[in-house]
Amino acid sequence: MKITTLILGLLLVACNSNAQQDKLNMKPFKVSKTEAEWKVLLTPAQFHVLREAGTERPNSSAFNSNKSKGTYVCAACETPLFKSEHKYDSGSGWPSFDREIKGNVAFSTDYNLGYGRTEEHCATCGGHLGHVFDDGPRRTTGKRHCVNGVALKFVPNSK
């Protein structure tokens, strides 16, 4: 009887994986819409990335070569996410930043490829932005926020 109880206890603990726990611990987002409402507000490409955690093709974003000064905001809710001064050319094919605007980006763990990756979301609406890696510029943060350009809008600095 003790062995059966022990085995059942271990199975219950094993079923509560980190991936499940990360999703359970995510806070509710300030902006919440139905799938139908998001489909009206977003282009099909934006919906695929922001709401279905898709990925745009590498080198497809005009933001890869954008050198203008300003702020990159969420394409769904316009929350400021990244500053142009923190953008750099990572050579990855996606817009990359060495840091986010603190408090405006939420993080979770994504196991979709069979191993853990840090996924980032807009902290206001929960839209999928991309992933964060530890292979960024060592002279700054060492982070590479690899972001889908379609998840962003650019707001230039006013003159």
C-alpha positions as protocol buffer text, in pm:
chain_id: "A"
residue {
  index: 1
  type: MET
  ca { x: 0 y: 0 z: 0 }
}
residue {
  index: 2
  type: LYS
  ca { x: 286 y: 239 z: 85 }
}
residue {
  index: 3
  type: ILE
  ca { x: 455 y: 167 z: -248 }
}
residue {
  index: 4
  type: THR
  ca { x: 131 y: 233 z: -440 }
}
residue {
  index: 5
  type: THR
  ca { x: 83 y: 564 z: -257 }
}
residue {
  index: 6
  type: LEU
  ca { x: 444 y: 662 z: -326 }
}
residue {
  index: 7
  type: ILE
  ca { x: 412 y: 579 z: -698 }
}
residue {
  index: 8
  type: LEU
  ca { x: 86 y: 774 z: -728 }
}
residue {
  index: 9
  type: GLY
  ca { x: 245 y: 1071 z: -553 }
}
residue {
  index: 10
  type: LEU
  ca { x: 544 y: 1067 z: -788 }
}
residue {
  index: 11
  type: LEU
  ca { x: 317 y: 1047 z: -1093 }
}
residue {
  index: 12
  type: LEU
  ca { x: 119 y: 1349 z: -977 }
}
residue {
  index: 13
  type: VAL
  ca { x: 437 y: 1552 z: -928 }
}
residue {
  index: 14
  type: ALA
  ca { x: 576 y: 1441 z: -1266 }
}
residue {
  index: 15
  type: CYS
  ca { x: 255 y: 1545 z: -1446 }
}
residue {
  index: 16
  type: ASN
  ca { x: 293 y: 1899 z: -1317 }
}
residue {
  index: 17
  type: SER
  ca { x: 568 y: 1998 z: -1564 }
}
residue {
  index: 18
  type: ASN
  ca { x: 746 y: 2332 z: -1589 }
}
residue {
  index: 19
  type: ALA
  ca { x: 569 y: 2412 z: -1918 }
}
residue {
  index: 20
  type: GLN
  ca { x: 229 y: 2370 z: -1756 }
}
residue {
  index: 21
  type: GLN
  ca { x: 339 y: 2566 z: -1452 }
}
residue {
  index: 22
  type: ASP
  ca { x: 466 y: 2859 z: -1662 }
}
residue {
  index: 23
  type: LYS
  ca { x: 134 y: 2889 z: -1843 }
}
residue {
  index: 24
  type: LEU
  ca { x: -56 y: 2863 z: -1514 }
}
residue {
  index: 25
  type: ASN
  ca { x: 153 y: 3139 z: -1353 }
}
residue {
  index: 26
  type: MET
  ca { x: 102 y: 3393 z: -1631 }
}
residue {
  index: 27
  type: LYS
  ca { x: -101 y: 3689 z: -1506 }
}
residue {
  index: 28
  type: PRO
  ca { x: -418 y: 3793 z: -1688 }
}
residue {
  index: 29
  type: PHE
  ca { x: -350 y: 4063 z: -1944 }
}
residue {
  index: 30
  type: LYS
  ca { x: -504 y: 4413 z: -1928 }
}
residue {
  index: 31
  type: VAL
  ca { x: -627 y: 4395 z: -2288 }
}
residue {
  index: 32
  type: SER
  ca { x: -833 y: 4087 z: -2359 }
}
residue {
  index: 33
  type: LYS
  ca { x: -1030 y: 4020 z: -2677 }
}
residue {
  index: 34
  type: THR
  ca { x: -1197 y: 3724 z: -2840 }
}
residue {
  index: 35
  type: GLU
  ca { x: -1032 y: 3551 z: -3135 }
}
residue {
  index: 36
  type: ALA
  ca { x: -1294 y: 3709 z: -3363 }
}
residue {
  index: 37
  type: GLU
  ca { x: -1217 y: 4059 z: -3229 }
}
residue {
  index: 38
  type: TRP
  ca { x: -841 y: 4009 z: -3282 }
}
residue {
  index: 39
  type: LYS
  ca { x: -904 y: 3887 z: -3638 }
}
residue {
  index: 40
  type: VAL
  ca { x: -1085 y: 4213 z: -3718 }
}
residue {
  index: 41
  type: LEU
  ca { x: -805 y: 4428 z: -3570 }
}
residue {
  index: 42
  type: LEU
  ca { x: -500 y: 4243 z: -3706 }
}
residue {
  index: 43
  type: THR
  ca { x: -379 y: 4141 z: -4050 }
}
residue {
  index: 44
  type: PRO
  ca { x: -365 y: 3764 z: -4111 }
}
residue {
  index: 45
  type: ALA
  ca { x: 15 y: 3770 z: -4063 }
}
residue {
  index: 46
  type: GLN
  ca { x: -14 y: 3970 z: -3739 }
}
residue {
  index: 47
  type: PHE
  ca { x: -284 y: 3735 z: -3610 }
}
residue {
  index: 48
  type: HIS
  ca { x: -71 y: 3430 z: -3690 }
}
residue {
  index: 49
  type: VAL
  ca { x: 229 y: 3565 z: -3498 }
}
residue {
  index: 50
  type: LEU
  ca { x: 66 y: 3758 z: -3214 }
}
residue {
  index: 51
  type: ARG
  ca { x: -227 y: 3527 z: -3133 }
}
residue {
  index: 52
  type: GLU
  ca { x: -109 y: 3186 z: -3260 }
}
residue {
  index: 53
  type: ALA
  ca { x: 261 y: 3220 z: -3165 }
}
residue {
  index: 54
  type: GLY
  ca { x: 368 y: 3188 z: -3526 }
}
residue {
  index: 55
  type: THR
  ca { x: 697 y: 3301 z: -3677 }
}
residue {
  index: 56
  type: GLU
  ca { x: 744 y: 3521 z: -3981 }
}
residue {
  index: 57
  type: ARG
  ca { x: 997 y: 3428 z: -4248 }
}
residue {
  index: 58
  type: PRO
  ca { x: 1352 y: 3547 z: -4173 }
}
residue {
  index: 59
  type: ASN
  ca { x: 1460 y: 3868 z: -4350 }
}
residue {
  index: 60
  type: SER
  ca { x: 1098 y: 3954 z: -4436 }
}
residue {
  index: 61
  type: SER
  ca { x: 1061 y: 4253 z: -4201 }
}
residue {
  index: 62
  type: ALA
  ca { x: 1135 y: 4609 z: -4315 }
}
residue {
  index: 63
  type: PHE
  ca { x: 1235 y: 4673 z: -3953 }
}
residue {
  index: 64
  type: ASN
  ca { x: 1556 y: 4473 z: -4004 }
}
residue {
  index: 65
  type: SER
  ca { x: 1707 y: 4772 z: -4186 }
}
residue {
  index: 66
  type: ASN
  ca { x: 1523 y: 5051 z: -4001 }
}
residue {
  index: 67
  type: LYS
  ca { x: 1778 y: 5293 z: -3854 }
}
residue {
  index: 68
  type: SER
  ca { x: 1533 y: 5568 z: -3752 }
}
residue {
  index: 69
  type: LYS
  ca { x: 1511 y: 5684 z: -3391 }
}
residue {
  index: 70
  type: GLY
  ca { x: 1192 y: 5595 z: -3209 }
}
residue {
  index: 71
  type: THR
  ca { x: 1002 y: 5327 z: -3022 }
}
residue {
  index: 72
  type: TYR
  ca { x: 878 y: 4989 z: -3135 }
}
residue {
  index: 73
  type: VAL
  ca { x: 529 y: 4923 z: -2999 }
}
residue {
  index: 74
  type: CYS
  ca { x: 300 y: 4620 z: -2997 }
}
residue {
  index: 75
  type: ALA
  ca { x: 110 y: 4596 z: -3327 }
}
residue {
  index: 76
  type: ALA
  ca { x: -200 y: 4479 z: -3138 }
}
residue {
  index: 77
  type: CYS
  ca { x: -228 y: 4727 z: -2849 }
}
residue {
  index: 78
  type: GLU
  ca { x: 50 y: 4984 z: -2907 }
}
residue {
  index: 79
  type: THR
  ca { x: 228 y: 4921 z: -2577 }
}
residue {
  index: 80
  type: PRO
  ca { x: 590 y: 5051 z: -2604 }
}
residue {
  index: 81
  type: LEU
  ca { x: 818 y: 4744 z: -2610 }
}
residue {
  index: 82
  type: PHE
  ca { x: 1165 y: 4834 z: -2742 }
}
residue {
  index: 83
  type: LYS
  ca { x: 1365 y: 5152 z: -2804 }
}
residue {
  index: 84
  type: SER
  ca { x: 1555 y: 5201 z: -3130 }
}
residue {
  index: 85
  type: GLU
  ca { x: 1875 y: 5276 z: -2936 }
}
residue {
  index: 86
  type: HIS
  ca { x: 1873 y: 4912 z: -2817 }
}
residue {
  index: 87
  type: LYS
  ca { x: 1825 y: 4763 z: -3164 }
}
residue {
  index: 88
  type: TYR
  ca { x: 2120 y: 4596 z: -3335 }
}
residue {
  index: 89
  type: ASP
  ca { x: 2189 y: 4378 z: -3639 }
}
residue {
  index: 90
  type: SER
  ca { x: 2219 y: 4025 z: -3505 }
}
residue {
  index: 91
  type: GLY
  ca { x: 2234 y: 3867 z: -3851 }
}
residue {
  index: 92
  type: SER
  ca { x: 1948 y: 3636 z: -3746 }
}
residue {
  index: 93
  type: GLY
  ca { x: 1698 y: 3766 z: -4001 }
}
residue {
  index: 94
  type: TRP
  ca { x: 1465 y: 3918 z: -3740 }
}
residue {
  index: 95
  type: PRO
  ca { x: 1471 y: 4257 z: -3567 }
}
residue {
  index: 96
  type: SER
  ca { x: 1685 y: 4219 z: -3255 }
}
residue {
  index: 97
  type: PHE
  ca { x: 1719 y: 4423 z: -2939 }
}
residue {
  index: 98
  type: ASP
  ca { x: 1954 y: 4384 z: -2644 }
}
residue {
  index: 99
  type: ARG
  ca { x: 1686 y: 4484 z: -2392 }
}
residue {
  index: 100
  type: GLU
  ca { x: 1313 y: 4548 z: -2357 }
}
residue {
  index: 101
  type: ILE
  ca { x: 1128 y: 4836 z: -2195 }
}
residue {
  index: 102
  type: LYS
  ca { x: 1102 y: 4699 z: -1840 }
}
residue {
  index: 103
  type: GLY
  ca { x: 754 y: 4600 z: -1731 }
}
residue {
  index: 104
  type: ASN
  ca { x: 609 y: 4603 z: -2083 }
}
residue {
  index: 105
  type: VAL
  ca { x: 728 y: 4258 z: -2190 }
}
residue {
  index: 106
  type: ALA
  ca { x: 624 y: 3934 z: -2016 }
}
residue {
  index: 107
  type: PHE
  ca { x: 816 y: 3607 z: -2033 }
}
residue {
  index: 108
  type: SER
  ca { x: 728 y: 3238 z: -2027 }
}
residue {
  index: 109
  type: THR
  ca { x: 898 y: 2913 z: -2123 }
}
residue {
  index: 110
  type: ASP
  ca { x: 821 y: 2757 z: -2460 }
}
residue {
  index: 111
  type: TYR
  ca { x: 887 y: 2382 z: -2508 }
}
residue {
  index: 112
  type: ASN
  ca { x: 736 y: 2358 z: -2861 }
}
residue {
  index: 113
  type: LEU
  ca { x: 1067 y: 2246 z: -3015 }
}
residue {
  index: 114
  type: GLY
  ca { x: 1134 y: 1987 z: -2745 }
}
residue {
  index: 115
  type: TYR
  ca { x: 1358 y: 2208 z: -2529 }
}
residue {
  index: 116
  type: GLY
  ca { x: 1301 y: 2519 z: -2320 }
}
residue {
  index: 117
  type: ARG
  ca { x: 1324 y: 2864 z: -2479 }
}
residue {
  index: 118
  type: THR
  ca { x: 1234 y: 3197 z: -2323 }
}
residue {
  index: 119
  type: GLU
  ca { x: 928 y: 3326 z: -2507 }
}
residue {
  index: 120
  type: GLU
  ca { x: 831 y: 3690 z: -2485 }
}
residue {
  index: 121
  type: HIS
  ca { x: 487 y: 3845 z: -2497 }
}
residue {
  index: 122
  type: CYS
  ca { x: 341 y: 4193 z: -2480 }
}
residue {
  index: 123
  type: ALA
  ca { x: 265 y: 4239 z: -2109 }
}
residue {
  index: 124
  type: THR
  ca { x: -53 y: 4432 z: -2193 }
}
residue {
  index: 125
  type: CYS
  ca { x: -231 y: 4205 z: -2443 }
}
residue {
  index: 126
  type: GLY
  ca { x: -28 y: 3881 z: -2427 }
}
residue {
  index: 127
  type: GLY
  ca { x: 65 y: 3891 z: -2795 }
}
residue {
  index: 128
  type: HIS
  ca { x: 355 y: 3662 z: -2891 }
}
residue {
  index: 129
  type: LEU
  ca { x: 660 y: 3866 z: -2989 }
}
residue {
  index: 130
  type: GLY
  ca { x: 941 y: 3614 z: -3027 }
}
residue {
  index: 131
  type: HIS
  ca { x: 1213 y: 3466 z: -2805 }
}
residue {
  index: 132
  type: VAL
  ca { x: 1509 y: 3581 z: -2597 }
}
residue {
  index: 133
  type: PHE
  ca { x: 1852 y: 3421 z: -2629 }
}
residue {
  index: 134
  type: ASP
  ca { x: 2181 y: 3465 z: -2441 }
}
residue {
  index: 135
  type: ASP
  ca { x: 2392 y: 3524 z: -2752 }
}
residue {
  index: 136
  type: GLY
  ca { x: 2351 y: 3902 z: -2776 }
}
residue {
  index: 137
  type: PRO
  ca { x: 2615 y: 4173 z: -2752 }
}
residue {
  index: 138
  type: ARG
  ca { x: 2847 y: 4104 z: -2457 }
}
residue {
  index: 139
  type: ARG
  ca { x: 2935 y: 4474 z: -2425 }
}
residue {
  index: 140
  type: THR
  ca { x: 2576 y: 4549 z: -2321 }
}
residue {
  index: 141
  type: THR
  ca { x: 2332 y: 4289 z: -2183 }
}
residue {
  index: 142
  type: GLY
  ca { x: 2434 y: 3971 z: -2364 }
}
residue {
  index: 143
  type: LYS
  ca { x: 2068 y: 3926 z: -2461 }
}
residue {
  index: 144
  type: ARG
  ca { x: 1914 y: 3893 z: -2807 }
}
residue {
  index: 145
  type: HIS
  ca { x: 1544 y: 3966 z: -2814 }
}
residue {
  index: 146
  type: CYS
  ca { x: 1462 y: 3804 z: -3149 }
}
residue {
  index: 147
  type: VAL
  ca { x: 1130 y: 3966 z: -3242 }
}
residue {
  index: 148
  type: ASN
  ca { x: 889 y: 3910 z: -3529 }
}
residue {
  index: 149
  type: GLY
  ca { x: 870 y: 4243 z: -3711 }
}
residue {
  index: 150
  type: VAL
  ca { x: 503 y: 4185 z: -3793 }
}
residue {
  index: 151
  type: ALA
  ca { x: 432 y: 4196 z: -3416 }
}
residue {
  index: 152
  type: LEU
  ca { x: 563 y: 4553 z: -3404 }
}
residue {
  index: 153
  type: LYS
  ca { x: 474 y: 4904 z: -3518 }
}
residue {
  index: 154
  type: PHE
  ca { x: 734 y: 5180 z: -3523 }
}
residue {
  index: 155
  type: VAL
  ca { x: 668 y: 5523 z: -3373 }
}
residue {
  index: 156
  type: PRO
  ca { x: 939 y: 5774 z: -3477 }
}
residue {
  index: 157
  type: ASN
  ca { x: 1065 y: 6026 z: -3224 }
}
residue {
  index: 158
  type: SER
  ca { x: 900 y: 6365 z: -3267 }
}
residue {
  index: 159
  type: LYS
  ca { x: 1139 y: 6637 z: -3382 }
}
